[in-house]
Amino acid sequence: MLSEHHDISHEFPEYSRMLDELRANDSEFDALVARHDSLDDEIRVLEERQQPISDEEIEKMKYERAGLKDRIYQALRESAAAKS
């Protein structure tokens, strides 16, 4: 079974321009996105190859990914509101 991509550009296509701007101008934001996407890639590889990993560990990784996604979304919304 193939898992879905959850990288930030797929998650928030409506913010693609703002995402690029923030990544270019905010190193902390860029690091958040990079960590999220790296973790997403790692989870995808583990799921696709059915690598041996405990349910607890994979859930921990998914929980971290969700937390990063929430932080990124909050930053995108704040940036959009500031431009309004």
C-alpha positions in Angstrom: 0.0 0.0 0.0 1.4 3.4 -1.0 1.0 6.1 1.6 0.1 9.7 0.6 2.5 12.6 0.4 2.0 14.9 3.3 4.7 17.4 2.4 3.7 21.0 3.1 3.4 22.0 -0.5 0.8 19.2 -1.0 -0.9 20.0 2.3 -1.3 23.8 1.7 -1.4 24.4 -2.1 -3.4 27.6 -1.6 -0.4 29.1 0.3 2.3 28.1 -2.3 3.5 31.6 -3.0 3.5 32.6 0.7 5.2 29.4 1.6 8.0 30.2 -0.9 8.3 33.7 0.4 8.5 32.7 4.1 11.0 29.9 3.4 13.2 32.4 1.6 13.0 35.1 4.3 12.6 33.3 7.6 15.2 30.7 8.5 13.2 29.4 11.4 10.2 28.8 9.3 12.3 27.2 6.6 13.8 24.8 9.2 10.2 23.9 10.4 9.2 23.0 6.8 12.4 21.1 6.2 12.0 19.1 9.3 8.3 18.4 8.5 9.1 17.3 5.0 12.1 15.2 6.1 10.0 13.4 8.7 7.2 12.9 6.1 9.7 11.3 3.8 11.0 9.0 6.6 7.5 7.9 7.5 6.6 7.3 3.9 9.7 5.1 3.4 8.9 3.1 6.5 5.3 2.5 5.5 6.1 1.7 1.9 8.9 -0.8 2.6 7.1 -2.1 5.7 10.3 -1.6 7.7 10.3 -3.0 11.2 9.3 -0.3 13.6 7.1 -0.3 16.6 3.6 1.1 16.4 4.5 3.4 19.2 7.5 4.8 17.3 5.7 5.4 14.1 2.8 7.1 15.9 5.3 9.3 17.7 6.7 10.3 14.4 3.3 11.1 13.0 2.4 13.1 16.1 5.6 15.2 15.6 4.7 15.7 11.9 1.2 16.9 12.9 2.6 19.3 15.4 5.0 20.8 12.9 2.2 21.0 10.3 0.1 23.0 12.9 3.0 25.4 13.6 3.5 25.9 9.9 -0.2 26.5 9.2 -0.3 29.0 12.1 2.7 30.9 10.6 1.1 30.9 7.2 -2.2 32.2 8.5 -0.5 34.9 10.6 1.5 36.0 7.5 -1.7 36.1 5.4 -3.5 38.2 8.1 -0.6 40.6 8.3 -0.8 41.2 4.5 -4.5 41.9 4.6 
